[in-house]
Amino acid sequence: HISENNSLIFIGIAFFFVSFIDILHTVAYKGMNVFGEEWGANLPTQLWIMGRYLQTVSLLIFTLIIDKKVRLDVISICYFFITAILLCSVFVWQIFPDCYIEGQGLTPFKIISEYVFCVVLGISLFFLYQKRLLIDTKVFNFLVLSILFTMAGELAFTFYISVYGLSNVVGHFFKILSFFFIYLALIK
């Protein structure tokens, strides 16, 4: 009821579910002792890719609905079921593609996905720029910065050899900055 632009609320709902997957990604790392050792480094990498697909597609949808009314209750239900299906694809059905293989590194699916994210984010930037007059200038600038930092992070993630390597760390720092600018756009 506070915002007349429910596309901003849409992206808030989307990022709630993205954040849930990101929390699972974080606790899936070896040493966190939340999931068994048998999952290895593949599980957190799969959860990362899953979260990024949800995030990038959500940002693209956001840029397409900036000037439209959407039913937020329907959006919430849809995101709940999409997130549940994605998580079941890893934990129950085990059909989500491998993203990291011990001793070999990143899989082609993971690397190609990171480039797909950058393309989708680039398209989102294009649509966001086209609709820049429909949103506050500060919000627009924060969203652009968030998308650019997300793109930089995704590119950094295409280069890492070890899940504890430098480019992986750099990618996560870019991700933190990306979420910070989303926070400034939506909350501040």
C-alpha positions as CSV (number, residue, x, y, z in Angstrom):
1,H,0.0,0.0,0.0
2,I,3.0,2.3,0.3
3,S,4.2,2.1,-3.3
4,E,2.1,2.9,-6.4
5,N,4.6,1.1,-8.6
6,N,4.1,-2.5,-7.9
7,S,6.8,-3.5,-10.2
8,L,9.2,-2.5,-7.4
9,I,7.2,-4.8,-5.0
10,F,7.4,-7.5,-7.7
11,I,11.2,-7.4,-7.7
12,G,11.2,-7.4,-3.9
13,I,9.1,-10.6,-3.9
14,A,11.4,-12.1,-6.5
15,F,14.5,-11.2,-4.5
16,F,13.0,-12.8,-1.3
17,F,13.0,-16.1,-3.1
18,V,16.4,-15.5,-4.7
19,S,17.7,-14.8,-1.3
20,F,16.3,-18.0,0.1
21,I,18.2,-20.0,-2.5
22,D,21.3,-17.9,-1.8
23,I,21.1,-18.8,1.9
24,L,20.9,-22.5,0.9
25,H,23.9,-21.9,-1.4
26,T,25.9,-20.4,1.5
27,V,25.1,-23.2,3.9
28,A,25.8,-25.9,1.3
29,Y,29.5,-25.3,1.4
30,K,31.7,-28.0,2.8
31,G,32.5,-27.3,6.4
32,M,29.1,-25.7,7.1
33,N,27.8,-29.2,8.0
34,V,24.3,-28.6,6.9
35,F,24.3,-31.0,4.0
36,G,26.3,-34.2,3.9
37,E,29.8,-34.4,2.5
38,E,28.6,-36.5,-0.4
39,W,27.1,-33.4,-2.1
40,G,30.6,-31.9,-2.5
41,A,31.2,-28.6,-4.2
42,N,28.6,-29.3,-6.9
43,L,25.6,-28.6,-4.6
44,P,26.5,-25.0,-3.7
45,T,27.4,-24.3,-7.4
46,Q,24.1,-25.7,-8.5
47,L,22.3,-23.6,-6.0
48,W,24.2,-20.6,-7.2
49,I,23.2,-21.1,-10.8
50,M,19.6,-21.8,-9.8
51,G,19.5,-18.5,-7.8
52,R,21.1,-16.6,-10.7
53,Y,18.5,-18.0,-13.2
54,L,15.7,-16.8,-10.9
55,Q,17.4,-13.4,-10.4
56,T,18.2,-12.6,-14.0
57,V,14.8,-13.7,-15.3
58,S,13.1,-11.7,-12.6
59,L,15.1,-8.6,-13.4
60,L,14.1,-9.0,-17.1
61,I,10.5,-9.4,-16.1
62,F,10.8,-6.4,-13.9
63,T,12.0,-4.2,-16.7
64,L,9.1,-5.4,-18.9
65,I,6.4,-4.6,-16.2
66,I,7.6,-1.3,-14.9
67,D,4.5,0.5,-16.2
68,K,2.1,-2.3,-15.6
69,K,-0.1,-3.5,-12.7
70,V,0.5,-7.1,-11.6
71,R,-1.3,-9.2,-9.0
72,L,1.2,-9.5,-6.3
73,D,-0.6,-12.4,-4.6
74,V,-0.4,-14.4,-7.8
75,I,3.3,-13.5,-8.2
76,S,4.1,-14.7,-4.7
77,I,2.4,-18.0,-5.3
78,C,4.1,-18.5,-8.7
79,Y,7.6,-17.7,-7.1
80,F,6.9,-20.1,-4.3
81,F,6.1,-23.0,-6.7
82,I,8.9,-22.1,-9.1
83,T,11.4,-22.1,-6.2
84,A,10.0,-25.4,-4.8
85,I,10.3,-27.0,-8.3
86,L,13.9,-25.8,-8.7
87,L,14.9,-27.1,-5.2
88,C,13.2,-30.4,-5.9
89,S,15.2,-30.7,-9.1
90,V,18.3,-30.8,-7.0
91,F,17.3,-32.4,-3.7
92,V,14.6,-34.8,-4.7
93,W,14.7,-35.7,-8.4
94,Q,18.4,-34.9,-8.8
95,I,17.9,-33.7,-12.4
96,F,19.4,-30.3,-12.2
97,P,22.6,-30.3,-14.4
98,D,26.0,-30.7,-12.6
99,C,27.8,-27.4,-12.3
100,Y,31.1,-28.5,-10.7
101,I,32.8,-31.8,-10.9
102,E,35.5,-32.6,-8.4
103,G,38.9,-32.9,-10.0
104,Q,37.7,-31.3,-13.3
105,G,36.2,-28.0,-12.2
106,L,33.3,-26.1,-13.8
107,T,31.0,-27.8,-16.2
108,P,30.1,-26.3,-19.6
109,F,26.5,-25.9,-18.4
110,K,27.8,-23.7,-15.5
111,I,30.1,-21.6,-17.7
112,I,27.5,-21.1,-20.5
113,S,24.9,-20.2,-17.9
114,E,27.1,-17.4,-16.6
115,Y,27.3,-15.9,-20.1
116,V,23.5,-16.4,-20.6
117,F,23.0,-14.4,-17.4
118,C,25.2,-11.6,-18.8
119,V,23.2,-11.5,-22.0
120,V,19.8,-11.5,-20.1
121,L,21.1,-8.7,-17.8
122,G,22.3,-6.7,-20.8
123,I,18.8,-7.0,-22.3
124,S,17.3,-6.0,-18.9
125,L,19.6,-2.9,-19.0
126,F,18.3,-2.0,-22.4
127,F,14.7,-2.2,-21.4
128,L,15.4,-0.4,-18.1
129,Y,17.0,2.4,-20.0
130,Q,14.0,2.7,-22.3
131,K,11.7,3.0,-19.3
132,R,14.0,5.2,-17.2
133,L,11.5,8.1,-17.2
134,L,8.9,6.0,-15.5
135,I,11.0,5.5,-12.3
136,D,12.8,7.8,-10.0
137,T,16.3,8.8,-11.2
138,K,18.0,7.5,-8.0
139,V,16.1,4.2,-8.2
140,F,17.1,3.9,-11.9
141,N,20.8,4.6,-11.1
142,F,20.9,2.1,-8.3
143,L,19.2,-0.6,-10.4
144,V,21.7,0.0,-13.2
145,L,24.6,-0.3,-10.8
146,S,23.1,-3.4,-9.3
147,I,22.8,-5.0,-12.8
148,L,26.3,-4.0,-13.8
149,F,27.8,-5.4,-10.6
150,T,25.8,-8.6,-11.2
151,M,27.3,-8.9,-14.7
152,A,30.8,-8.3,-13.4
153,G,30.3,-11.0,-10.8
154,E,29.0,-13.5,-13.3
155,L,32.0,-12.9,-15.5
156,A,34.3,-13.4,-12.6
157,F,32.6,-16.7,-11.8
158,T,33.4,-18.1,-15.3
159,F,37.1,-18.1,-14.5
160,Y,37.5,-19.9,-11.1
161,I,39.2,-23.2,-10.8
162,S,38.6,-23.7,-7.1
163,V,35.5,-22.8,-5.1
164,Y,37.9,-21.0,-2.8
165,G,39.9,-19.3,-5.5
166,L,40.4,-15.5,-6.1
167,S,37.9,-15.0,-8.9
168,N,35.2,-16.8,-6.9
169,V,35.9,-14.4,-4.0
170,V,35.9,-11.4,-6.4
171,G,32.6,-12.6,-7.9
172,H,31.0,-12.8,-4.4
173,F,32.2,-9.3,-3.6
174,F,30.5,-8.0,-6.8
175,K,27.4,-9.9,-5.7
176,I,27.4,-8.2,-2.3
177,L,27.7,-4.8,-4.1
178,S,24.9,-5.8,-6.4
179,F,22.5,-6.6,-3.6
180,F,23.6,-3.4,-1.8
181,F,22.4,-1.4,-4.7
182,I,19.1,-3.4,-5.0
183,Y,18.7,-2.6,-1.3
184,L,19.2,1.1,-2.0
185,A,16.8,1.1,-4.9
186,L,14.0,-0.8,-3.1
187,I,14.3,0.2,0.6
188,K,16.4,3.3,1.1
